[in-house]
Amino acid sequence: MNTVTVSKKGWVVIPKKIRERYGMRPGTKVAFIEYGGTIALVPLPEDPIEAAQGILQNGSGKPLTEELLEERRREYEREEAKIRRFGGQ
C-alpha cells in the first residue's frame, strides 16, 4: 500500500511507481470519484474518443449495427411466419 500525506494546500504526490504504471506524466488530467465512503483518483485519457473505441464490443467480432440489422431481419421473418400461419397473405 502506498501512503502519502496531504499538504497544507491539499496537494498529494502520486508515487512514482503508480505514475509509471498508469502512464501519468506532467499535464495528465485526473478525476476524483467518490463512492461508498471511498475516493478514487482516476487518470483521464488524453483522447476520450480513442479510449472509448471498442468499449461496446459484443464478443462476436461483428459491428453492433450489423448484428442489429440481422436481429431485425430474423424478427421480420418470425412475424411473417406468424401471419402466414394464421391465415394472412
N, C-alpha and C positions, 0 to 999 in steps of 0.2 A: 504494500500500500504506500502510495506517495502522499506525504503530508506537507502542506505549505502553510504559511502564516499570512493572514490578511494584513496589509499595511494600514497606517492611519488614513491614507487616501482611498482605501478599499481595493488596492492593487494586489494581485497574486501573481506569482511567477509559475508558469506551467513547466514542470520538469522536462529537461532536455529529451529524455527517453520517450516521453509521451508526445512531445512536439514532433520528434523524428518519426515515430510510429504512425502518426496521423497526418504527416506532411504539412505541419503547421510552420509557417515562416513569417517573418515580419510582414504585416499587412493582411494576414489571414483573418477573415471575419468569423466570429463565433456567436452562437446563440446560447443563452441561459434558459433552460427548460425546467420548469417546476412541476413535480408530480409526486403525490403521496408523501410530502414532507422531505423530498429529496431534490437537490439541484443538480442538473447535468449540464456540462459545458460541451456543446456540440459544434465542431468546426463546420462552417458552411462552405459549399463548393464554390469555386471561382465562377464556374458556368453551370447554373442550376439546370438549364435545358439539357446539356450533355450528361450531367449527373443523373437526371431522371430517365434518360434513354434506357429502355428495356425494363423499366420498373413494372410495367403491366404485362409482362410476358405471360403466356398461357401454358407453357410447357410443351406444346405440340410443335413449336417452331413456325407455325403459320401466323401471319398477321391476324390481329383480332378482327379486323374488318372482313377478312376472307372467311374466318370462322363464323362470324355473324351472318354473312350472306348465305353460307351453307346451311346454317340453322334455319334461316328464313325459308330457304328452298324446301327443306325437309318438312317444315311446318305447313307450307303451302300444299305439298304433296299429301300430307295427312288429312288436311281439310278437304282437299279434292276427293280423296278416297272416301271420306265420310259422306260427302254429298252424293257420290255415285252409289254408295251402299244404301242410302235412304231414299233412293228414287229420284235424285236430282238429274241433271243433264246426263 
